[in-house]
Structures are given as structure tokens and as C-alpha cells.
Amino acid sequence: MIDQLLHLLPYAFVQDMLLAGVLVSIVAGLVSRFVVARNMSFAVHALAEVGFTGSAGFILIGLSPVLGLLTGSLVTAFFIGALGLRIRERDAVVGVVMAFGLGLGVLFITLYARYATEAFTILFGAITTVSQGDLMLLVAMAALTIVGLGVMYRPLTFATVDPVVAEARGVPVRLISILFLLMLAAAVAEAVQVVGVLLILTLLITPGATAERLTAQPGLATAVSVGVALLATLGGILLALVTTVPVSFYVTTIAFVCYIAARFVPPAVGRLRGARTT
Amino acid sequence: MTVPQGEFLAVLGPNGSGKTSLLRALLGLTALAGGSVDVLGRPPRRGNPAIGYVPQHAGFDRDVPLRGRDLVRLGVDGHRWGFGRLSREDRTRVEAALEAVAAGPYANEPIGRLSGGEQQRLRIAQALVGNPHLLLCDEPLASLDMRYQQEITELIGGWARDKRGTVVFVTHDVNPVLGYADRVVFVVNGRWAAGPTDEVLTSETMSGLYDAPVEVLRVRGRIVVVGEASGAGFDIDEPHHLPEPVGAHQ
């Protein structure tokens, strides 16, 4: 197995795939911290599922499924942002938009006869089957998202943990919400390439949730979150290369093991939390 | 009215009388429907670094990954774009702010696990870390027990005294700030009266504001306001017991 890996690593497509994996992991690790803190799991799901519709639509007219996903999730983000940013109405709006988006997806699948395999790929993820061109597109998208998140990192943190004072200090809280939604849409479109629409939460929730269990230090939590995403993604890609099981199975399993391990961290290591023993 | 530098102004009144709106206007977050206001000599603007803000105590989630010192740090660089480490100078300021409110011993604890009083101390450090000239406080004592109310008021009053800072302190209970407030403003349904506590909190002035018979009692150093409008006793301690101002429903 190791031999097989060492044999595969020199290939350009494997290296591209790993590069894409690294960048997507950084995006996922950053984003999942805020998804967890802002309670946006449902929005993530909607962005991914309507991304599926976008992807199906683009395949139907002969365009890149990666761009289709991005388009689908960005359009969804736009609707969610325009119709309801307040927490109270957000879930309802997300549900409404997601239902209609999936309805369109059904139409596209029906119209495209050879769709079954492609649909499976988008639903369950298979970065190993993404074309060279799309892989480069993915790298570019992920790099841009990292820059975007980097620029808004501090005000986003402020607006997330302490919105009232953030607003009083002049942070444009509403603008930040909208920008984050767009970054989230991009992150979803990217992570779907690795784990698929249905397993998206494994990259956009689990790393952040794991980090929260381990430390109360915000900067360290972000680092841990990125670390978990990297471990799961790269581990998943490498294992999938030398076996016949899809990437997404390995990614979800590694991420889940990390989370469970974090839940059972002994108190000695829990000092990292700086928690009081109450 | 004008609030001179170094004054501690308490803003009182029943819920819905616009106390929070006043603070939002001073912060540049809400435009005035009429009239005009200047803050530190200029029209209000968002994110004025010369203003510190202490909100009502709203408990943090137990597991939120944020330590006390991180909350204070947000007061230094939370509004700046990008990533970034604190400069040595800024780190010193965070330490000094923690020191000033005696929050050192629990500065590294997750904030969600601290008591309400400890969280409010950190809030004050967060507001003061930028060395403001004006401190706006929106019900900073709400849902704190009496001991913490005294501690928090002393911290704010002490800052105003030592640094000649100006304080606008919104509260529904005047008693904790009796020893600190230079003047009070009492707002009821668009009517208001301002002046030294002893002049505003009188049966005569309050009855005029409420347009109904209201009696102000001084009992053991505390002030209790009792009205007949609802037929029941009420005091400023319990805002829900304040009588509806006449005409509120018209």
C-alpha cells in the first residue's frame, strides 16, 4: 500500500489533487469555526443541495460542474441573504429556497439521460475523478476564498462572538453577515468536490466542532480546526488512491474519529481549554 | 442639554422610553428623527474610537471558544480588517485593562464559565482598553446581584473620577448609582427632566412627567418611586411595575 502510494505521488494529477485538498482544507477549517459559532449548519446543507442543482444544470448544457456548483450555491446565498438575515426567519427562508432548488435539480436529472453516474459523484464526492481543468479551477477558487476569509477574519470574529459591541465599535455587522454567506457558498462549492453534497457537513462542521472541544483560545481553535480538516482530507485522498473505497468514506471517518477523540480528551490535556474544573 | 467632560449622567425611565435609542444615536448607529446631537464636539459617527461601550450583561454560551483576555483584545483590534498579531504596545494595553478591573486571575478562563459579575468586569476592560473619553453604558447592572452591582458601578465611577472621563449610564434602577451620578435624566414617553438627583426624583417632578400622581420616597438611603396609575406600588427597581405613561396607548 505504501509502495503503491510512493509510486503514485510523482504524478502531476496526484500532486494537483493534494494541492487542491490542502487549500480546500484550509477553507473548510476556517469556515467551519464560524459555521459552528453562528449556527449555520442548515444553511450549509441548503447551499450544497442547491449547488447540486447548479452542477446538474451546467452538465446539461455542457459546462463545468464545478462552476455549476459555485453558481448554484452563490445564487442560494444571495436568496438567503436577501430574504432573511435575522436568525429568527433564517431557517424558514433556507428551507423554502432549498426545497425549490432541489425541485429544479430533479428536473435537470430527468432531462439528462446519462446522469446517474455524475449525480452519484456530486452527491457523494470523488475528487479523484475531477478533471485536470476543474482541479485547477478548484485551486484558484480555494485560494481566493482563503484571501477573502483572511481579510475579514477579525471583524468576522468580533461580529460572531460579540455582535452588540462589535456594532457599537463600528464593525459593519450586516455587511459582514452577507460577505460571510458568500464565502460560505464558495467554501461549500469547494468542499463538495471532496466529500460530495450529502456529506458536506463533515468538512464544514466537524473540524470547528472538534476545535471547540479542545481549546477556548480563538486563534488556537482556528488552527486545530484547519488541522483536523487537513488530516481528514489528505488522509482520505491518499487512502482512496490505493483502495477502491470512495474518498468521502475516509474523510467522514477520520473527521468523526477526531471529534469523538476530542470529546474524550482527559482533563490533563483539557488544560488547553483553560477550563475551570466545575 | 449639554453633558460636560467628567460628568456621570444617569439616564432613567421605564422600558420603551428610548434610553437605548439615545445611546444608538450617540454611537452613530441610528439617525435622529428630529433635533441634533454632538458627541465630543462633532456629529456622531460609527466606530468612534473615543467612545467605549458597555452593554447589558447577556451571558455567553458556556462553550464559546473565547477567553476573558480575548474579549478585551477584541476591543483593541476586533474592528480591524485582516489577520494579525497584537503589537507589544497593544498587548501591554490589554494587560493594563485586565489589571484595572482586577480580572487577572480569570483572564484565561473560557468566558462562558465566568460569573455575570466577572463577565461585566471584562466588558468594562474591553470598553476602557482603547482609552476612551466617553463611556456609554446600556443597563450594565441588569441581572447582576447587589454586590456585583456595587463593584461594577464603582469601577465605572472610579474611572470617571480618576480619568475625568464622561459617563452616560442607562439604568432602570437609580439606587446603585446614587453615590456617583452628578445628574440624572428621567425620560417618560417623550417628556423628560434633567438635573441633580434630588431635584429630579421628587414627587412633584415625577408626577409632572407621568402626568399622574407619583410619590417619591427616600427609605434608608434608597429611593423608591410609587405611583397610583396602576393601583399598585412600583419602584424603579422593577421597571415592569412602572406605570404606563398616560397616553401611551393612544
Boltz contact constraints between the chains, C-beta under 6 A:
constraints:
  - contact:
      token1: [A, 150]
      token2: [B, 83]
      max_distance: 6.0
  - contact:
      token1: [A, 151]
      token2: [B, 81]
      max_distance: 6.0
  - contact:
      token1: [A, 151]
      token2: [B, 82]
      max_distance: 6.0
  - contact:
      token1: [A, 153]
      token2: [B, 83]
      max_distance: 6.0
  - contact:
      token1: [A, 154]
      token2: [B, 78]
      max_distance: 6.0
  - contact:
      token1: [A, 154]
      token2: [B, 80]
      max_distance: 6.0
  - contact:
      token1: [A, 158]
      token2: [B, 74]
      max_distance: 6.0
  - contact:
      token1: [A, 158]
      token2: [B, 78]
      max_distance: 6.0
  - contact:
      token1: [A, 161]
      token2: [B, 66]
      max_distance: 6.0
  - contact:
      token1: [A, 164]
      token2: [B, 55]
      max_distance: 6.0
  - contact:
      token1: [A, 165]
      token2: [B, 53]
      max_distance: 6.0
  - contact:
      token1: [A, 165]
      token2: [B, 55]
      max_distance: 6.0
  - contact:
      token1: [A, 168]
      token2: [B, 27]
      max_distance: 6.0
  - contact:
      token1: [A, 168]
      token2: [B, 53]
      max_distance: 6.0
  - contact:
      token1: [A, 169]
      token2: [B, 47]
      max_distance: 6.0
  - contact:
      token1: [A, 169]
      token2: [B, 79]
      max_distance: 6.0
  - contact:
      token1: [A, 170]
      token2: [B, 46]
      max_distance: 6.0
  - contact:
      token1: [A, 170]
      token2: [B, 47]
      max_distance: 6.0
  - contact:
      token1: [A, 170]
      token2: [B, 79]
      max_distance: 6.0
  - contact:
      token1: [A, 171]
      token2: [B, 79]
      max_distance: 6.0
  - contact:
      token1: [A, 212]
      token2: [B, 63]
      max_distance: 6.0
  - contact:
      token1: [A, 212]
      token2: [B, 65]
      max_distance: 6.0
  - contact:
      token1: [A, 216]
      token2: [B, 65]
      max_distance: 6.0
  - contact:
      token1: [A, 216]
      token2: [B, 67]
      max_distance: 6.0
  - contact:
      token1: [A, 216]
      token2: [B, 110]
      max_distance: 6.0
  - contact:
      token1: [A, 218]
      token2: [B, 65]
      max_distance: 6.0
  - contact:
      token1: [A, 218]
      token2: [B, 66]
      max_distance: 6.0
  - contact:
      token1: [A, 218]
      token2: [B, 70]
      max_distance: 6.0
  - contact:
      token1: [A, 221]
      token2: [B, 65]
      max_distance: 6.0
  - contact:
      token1: [A, 274]
      token2: [B, 108]
      max_distance: 6.0
  - contact:
      token1: [A, 274]
      token2: [B, 109]
      max_distance: 6.0
  - contact:
      token1: [A, 275]
      token2: [B, 110]
      max_distance: 6.0
  - contact:
      token1: [A, 276]
      token2: [B, 109]
      max_distance: 6.0
  - contact:
      token1: [A, 276]
      token2: [B, 113]
      max_distance: 6.0
